[in-house]
Amino acid sequence: MRRREFIALLGSAAAIQPLGVRAERPPARILYFTLSAGYRHDVIPLSKSILTQLGRSSGAFEITATEDTSEFSTDNLKRYAAVMFYTTGELPMNDTEKEALLDFVRSGGGFLGVHSATDTFYTWPDYLDLVGGYFDGHPWHQAVTVKVVDPGNPLVAHLGDTLRIEDEIYQIRDFDHRGSHLLLRLDQDSVDLGKPGVHQRSYGWPLAWTRSYGQGRVFYTALGHEASVWRDTRFQRILTNAILWSIGKSP
């Protein structure tokens, strides 16, 4: 090979390398919103740490945690692939911020709710349309059996047919069972249905589901009160899978 050809070959290789580097996609940004206008869960700091580590381990996403409602603007949300709520009460978001969130999801952004995300925005009907149900008491705080309703679904396939876990177990009212794809349900044989405050409904006690909102993908799980649940690798895998699914990636 002549010297001129060799230099040309080196030049083309150098040109190719930056293209390869630029082709690598940076991790998707997930906005983790933990503002509490009602009861504040002690597990929130741990949840931030675990979600951050899950993002690093996957290499597919990174967590930005905030309690600043001003982050919910059309321009700010363009920086994110999904929004995750661990919230309570009537959050002090103005109408513009609320509409920015809805538009974000309608346009294809992901939305994930964990545990008390259903204990949020009772006076905002559009939020119910987004998340799919409201918290309605937690008569059980114990070890329970959870049925995997769709064991073939990639978000929960790793669980098998059942999951034994100890947590605060939510009841859900106004559940949009027709518009939601149920993933996990409480096994009612593992609890005392005669306890005060138990509300029996035709759809039972849903504990995780997915749904669509416009072009966006929505996931919710009622689990996640206890620190031990957040440290449980099975729960961590559910969350990782759900985040990936919500942003259009394979779990």
Rosetta blueprint (number, residue, H / E / L):
1 M L
2 R L
3 R H
4 R H
5 E H
6 F H
7 I H
8 A H
9 L H
10 L H
11 G H
12 S H
13 A H
14 A H
15 A H
16 I H
17 Q H
18 P H
19 L H
20 G H
21 V H
22 R H
23 A H
24 E L
25 R L
26 P L
27 P L
28 A E
29 R E
30 I E
31 L E
32 Y E
33 F E
34 T L
35 L L
36 S E
37 A L
38 G L
39 Y L
40 R L
41 H L
42 D L
43 V L
44 I H
45 P H
46 L H
47 S H
48 K H
49 S H
50 I H
51 L H
52 T H
53 Q H
54 L H
55 G H
56 R H
57 S H
58 S H
59 G L
60 A L
61 F E
62 E E
63 I E
64 T E
65 A E
66 T E
67 E L
68 D L
69 T H
70 S H
71 E H
72 F L
73 S L
74 T H
75 D H
76 N H
77 L H
78 K L
79 R L
80 Y L
81 A L
82 A E
83 V E
84 M E
85 F E
86 Y L
87 T L
88 T E
89 G E
90 E L
91 L L
92 P L
93 M L
94 N L
95 D H
96 T H
97 E H
98 K H
99 E H
100 A H
101 L H
102 L H
103 D H
104 F H
105 V H
106 R H
107 S L
108 G L
109 G L
110 G E
111 F E
112 L E
113 G E
114 V E
115 H H
116 S H
117 A H
118 T H
119 D L
120 T E
121 F L
122 Y L
123 T L
124 W L
125 P H
126 D H
127 Y H
128 L H
129 D H
130 L H
131 V H
132 G L
133 G L
134 Y E
135 F E
136 D L
137 G L
138 H L
139 P L
140 W E
141 H E
142 Q E
143 A E
144 V E
145 T E
146 V E
147 K E
148 V E
149 V L
150 D L
151 P L
152 G L
153 N L
154 P L
155 L L
156 V L
157 A H
158 H H
159 L H
160 G L
161 D L
162 T E
163 L E
164 R E
165 I E
166 E E
167 D E
168 E E
169 I E
170 Y L
171 Q L
172 I E
173 R E
174 D L
175 F L
176 D L
177 H L
178 R L
179 G L
180 S E
181 H E
182 L E
183 L E
184 L E
185 R E
186 L E
187 D L
188 Q H
189 D H
190 S H
191 V L
192 D L
193 L L
194 G L
195 K L
196 P L
197 G L
198 V L
199 H L
200 Q L
201 R L
202 S L
203 Y L
204 G L
205 W L
206 P E
207 L E
208 A E
209 W E
210 T E
211 R E
212 S E
213 Y E
214 G L
215 Q L
216 G E
217 R E
218 V E
219 F E
220 Y E
221 T E
222 A L
223 L L
224 G L
225 H L
226 E L
227 A H
228 S H
229 V H
230 W H
231 R L
232 D L
233 T H
234 R H
235 F H
236 Q H
237 R H
238 I H
239 L H
240 T H
241 N H
242 A H
243 I H
244 L H
245 W H
246 S H
247 I L
248 G L
249 K L
250 S L
251 P L
